[in-house]
Amino acid sequence: MDVISQLQEQVNTVASVAFNTFGSLQRDAPSVRLSASYPEPPPTAAAEDASSFAEQPKLMSAALVKAAKQFDALVAGLPLPEGGEEAQLKRIADLQAENDAVGQELQKQLEAAEKELKLVQELFSQATDNCFNLKKPE
């Protein structure tokens, strides 16, 4: 797998771990009284659930940090641009000019193919007319 694909996969992993962490924290968090005018929240979790809830954020944080470190390691492995910003801009301009030249060539080929298609359609039309009229081809 190339580096860009690995980076994309790692970004997806970081996002997945983050979403799962936030979702679990929202789902498993103990009830909290919002104000004195509201009744006390009903008791929910047992002592076992409270201890597992206390450990869960630590485990998920560790997974998130691990995924982020793997992403940083992949980024550090990317090749550095050679020649600085000016060389990059020149390379971009060269690639754009090459792209424009190829685009013009493709446009010419498309126009030639359209002309050939019209010719073939005309010949086909003549052939079908000759078949319907029972004429021999000229």
DOTOR-968995 format. One record per residue (C-alpha): residue number from 1; residue in one letter; x, y, z. Coordinates in nm, 3 decimals, always signed. Example, Ala and Ser with C-alpha at 12.3 -4.5 7.8 and 13.67 -1.06 7.14 Angstrom:
2
{1,"a",{+1.230,-0.450,+0.780}}
{2,"s",{+1.367,-0.106,+0.714}}
***
This chain:
138
{1,"m",{+0.000,+0.000,+0.000}}
{2,"d",{+0.138,+0.343,-0.087}}
{3,"v",{+0.198,+0.612,+0.174}}
{4,"i",{-0.103,+0.823,+0.075}}
{5,"s",{-0.337,+0.525,+0.113}}
{6,"q",{-0.181,+0.447,+0.451}}
{7,"l",{-0.233,+0.809,+0.558}}
{8,"q",{-0.597,+0.797,+0.448}}
{9,"e",{-0.648,+0.470,+0.635}}
{10,"q",{-0.486,+0.614,+0.947}}
{11,"v",{-0.705,+0.927,+0.931}}
{12,"n",{-1.008,+0.698,+0.912}}
{13,"t",{-0.878,+0.503,+1.213}}
{14,"v",{-0.828,+0.821,+1.417}}
{15,"a",{-1.178,+0.942,+1.327}}
{16,"s",{-1.331,+0.605,+1.412}}
{17,"v",{-1.160,+0.587,+1.750}}
{18,"a",{-1.259,+0.946,+1.828}}
{19,"f",{-1.624,+0.891,+1.735}}
{20,"n",{-1.637,+0.568,+1.935}}
{21,"t",{-1.478,+0.738,+2.234}}
{22,"f",{-1.722,+1.029,+2.231}}
{23,"g",{-2.019,+0.800,+2.174}}
{24,"s",{-1.918,+0.568,+2.458}}
{25,"l",{-1.863,+0.857,+2.694}}
{26,"q",{-2.204,+1.000,+2.612}}
{27,"r",{-2.376,+0.663,+2.642}}
{28,"d",{-2.204,+0.539,+2.958}}
{29,"a",{-2.162,+0.861,+3.155}}
{30,"p",{-2.347,+0.863,+3.486}}
{31,"s",{-2.654,+1.084,+3.515}}
{32,"v",{-2.598,+1.433,+3.649}}
{33,"r",{-2.851,+1.662,+3.812}}
{34,"l",{-2.895,+1.968,+3.592}}
{35,"s",{-3.034,+2.204,+3.856}}
{36,"a",{-3.196,+2.203,+4.199}}
{37,"s",{-3.542,+2.236,+4.042}}
{38,"y",{-3.510,+1.896,+3.873}}
{39,"p",{-3.550,+1.573,+4.065}}
{40,"e",{-3.249,+1.360,+4.149}}
{41,"p",{-3.154,+1.131,+3.855}}
{42,"p",{-3.243,+0.768,+3.906}}
{43,"p",{-2.962,+0.541,+4.028}}
{44,"t",{-2.827,+0.336,+3.739}}
{45,"a",{-2.488,+0.169,+3.740}}
{46,"a",{-2.353,-0.070,+3.997}}
{47,"a",{-2.004,-0.041,+4.144}}
{48,"e",{-1.862,-0.268,+3.871}}
{49,"d",{-1.998,-0.045,+3.596}}
{50,"a",{-1.856,+0.264,+3.767}}
{51,"s",{-1.508,+0.113,+3.780}}
{52,"s",{-1.522,+0.001,+3.418}}
{53,"f",{-1.649,+0.347,+3.319}}
{54,"a",{-1.354,+0.504,+3.498}}
{55,"e",{-1.110,+0.285,+3.301}}
{56,"q",{-1.283,+0.320,+2.966}}
{57,"p",{-1.175,+0.682,+2.892}}
{58,"k",{-0.814,+0.592,+2.973}}
{59,"l",{-0.817,+0.296,+2.734}}
{60,"m",{-0.985,+0.492,+2.457}}
{61,"s",{-0.749,+0.787,+2.507}}
{62,"a",{-0.454,+0.551,+2.476}}
{63,"a",{-0.596,+0.409,+2.152}}
{64,"l",{-0.649,+0.760,+2.016}}
{65,"v",{-0.294,+0.867,+2.106}}
{66,"k",{-0.154,+0.549,+1.949}}
{67,"a",{-0.343,+0.612,+1.624}}
{68,"a",{-0.227,+0.975,+1.619}}
{69,"k",{+0.135,+0.869,+1.673}}
{70,"q",{+0.111,+0.620,+1.388}}
{71,"f",{-0.024,+0.899,+1.167}}
{72,"d",{+0.264,+1.126,+1.272}}
{73,"a",{+0.513,+0.850,+1.191}}
{74,"l",{+0.364,+0.812,+0.843}}
{75,"v",{+0.381,+1.188,+0.786}}
{76,"a",{+0.744,+1.193,+0.903}}
{77,"g",{+0.820,+0.923,+0.645}}
{78,"l",{+0.700,+1.137,+0.355}}
{79,"p",{+0.975,+1.262,+0.125}}
{80,"l",{+1.066,+1.626,+0.168}}
{81,"p",{+1.011,+1.850,-0.133}}
{82,"e",{+1.331,+1.921,-0.320}}
{83,"g",{+1.432,+2.275,-0.404}}
{84,"g",{+1.182,+2.460,-0.191}}
{85,"e",{+0.868,+2.646,-0.286}}
{86,"e",{+1.003,+2.796,-0.610}}
{87,"a",{+1.093,+2.453,-0.748}}
{88,"q",{+0.749,+2.323,-0.654}}
{89,"l",{+0.578,+2.614,-0.828}}
{90,"k",{+0.793,+2.559,-1.139}}
{91,"r",{+0.707,+2.187,-1.134}}
{92,"i",{+0.336,+2.271,-1.102}}
{93,"a",{+0.361,+2.514,-1.396}}
{94,"d",{+0.541,+2.252,-1.607}}
{95,"l",{+0.280,+1.990,-1.525}}
{96,"q",{+0.000,+2.236,-1.607}}
{97,"a",{+0.159,+2.315,-1.944}}
{98,"e",{+0.198,+1.943,-2.018}}
{99,"n",{-0.164,+1.887,-1.917}}
{100,"d",{-0.279,+2.166,-2.148}}
{101,"a",{-0.081,+2.020,-2.440}}
{102,"v",{-0.226,+1.673,-2.382}}
{103,"g",{-0.574,+1.826,-2.352}}
{104,"q",{-0.539,+2.000,-2.688}}
{105,"e",{-0.418,+1.677,-2.850}}
{106,"l",{-0.713,+1.489,-2.704}}
{107,"q",{-0.950,+1.759,-2.831}}
{108,"k",{-0.807,+1.720,-3.183}}
{109,"q",{-0.849,+1.343,-3.163}}
{110,"l",{-1.206,+1.386,-3.040}}
{111,"e",{-1.291,+1.615,-3.332}}
{112,"a",{-1.137,+1.368,-3.579}}
{113,"a",{-1.332,+1.082,-3.421}}
{114,"e",{-1.656,+1.282,-3.443}}
{115,"k",{-1.594,+1.347,-3.816}}
{116,"e",{-1.526,+0.978,-3.871}}
{117,"l",{-1.842,+0.888,-3.679}}
{118,"k",{-2.050,+1.117,-3.902}}
{119,"l",{-1.898,+0.959,-4.210}}
{120,"v",{-1.971,+0.608,-4.083}}
{121,"q",{-2.327,+0.710,-3.994}}
{122,"e",{-2.381,+0.850,-4.343}}
{123,"l",{-2.243,+0.534,-4.503}}
{124,"f",{-2.461,+0.322,-4.277}}
{125,"s",{-2.765,+0.531,-4.367}}
{126,"q",{-2.690,+0.489,-4.739}}
{127,"a",{-2.641,+0.116,-4.694}}
{128,"t",{-2.971,+0.075,-4.511}}
{129,"d",{-3.150,+0.289,-4.771}}
{130,"n",{-3.001,+0.072,-5.047}}
{131,"c",{-3.114,-0.244,-4.866}}
{132,"f",{-3.468,-0.112,-4.824}}
{133,"n",{-3.484,+0.008,-5.183}}
{134,"l",{-3.319,-0.313,-5.306}}
{135,"k",{-3.046,-0.120,-5.483}}
{136,"k",{-2.699,-0.255,-5.539}}
{137,"p",{-2.421,-0.056,-5.374}}
{138,"e",{-2.254,+0.196,-5.604}}
***
